[in-house]
């Protein structure tokens, strides 16, 4: 099995607020991420696809095709957007790294026809990221 | 998880510390041969990076596996405060006998962080320099 990773960056704003909680609870739990006007990050996404290299092309997945999928599914949907208000898949969820990583997984998995999606790693900052992968797959 | 997906949260921390690699079980000459310049009796230092991975259910109310403030304060108390700007050999009891190689530092940090009550510790990665990285995920069952 060979693992291929493609990286992309997008910039977006978000805020953490749960309307089911009181204003004080929101402030206590989410701290400065609760600022009602939002704030932003440069996200870095790493998408890992696993598979055997095709004997004819030597490729696990056509990188150009993967790049187009990422552009269509992720960049166009999330880049320079306010995640809470403009990304339908995040409606009703707090747009934490954990939740965005899962949304990205669910957007990409059905689109990847060659190889299979192995891992999604989403960096919110260089020091904070979330990994999403199938239960039982190796996380590293 | 219901959807068969596993989510992990990764967080990077930093501390700077000095150490000396010297084993009481080896002769002076063997120590010099095994550890080379790391055996310098006055020690030397590194800027360490600690990468901590935890897993668990994502809380529907908060969207989080664990509140970062809780994880940060736990790591600060258990690792950063006792290790940062310290001599690992002199100031950290675990390294009085154990040689503070990054392998042993990695295991010591794992042992300290596995008590984190809010999520499951998956692994600890320590970068001694940008070129040397060590990873520990606990003993295999």
Interface residues (C-beta under 8 A of the other chain):
Chain A: X16 X18 X20 X21 X29 X30 X31 X93 X94 X95 X96 X97 X98 X99 X101 X102 X105 X106 X121 X126 X127 X128 X129 X130 X131 X132 X133 X134 X135 X137 X139 X140
Chain B: X1 X3 X4 X5 X6 X7 X8 X9 X10 X11 X12 X13 X53 X55 X58 X61 X62 X63 X64 X65 X67 X68 X69 X122 X123 X135
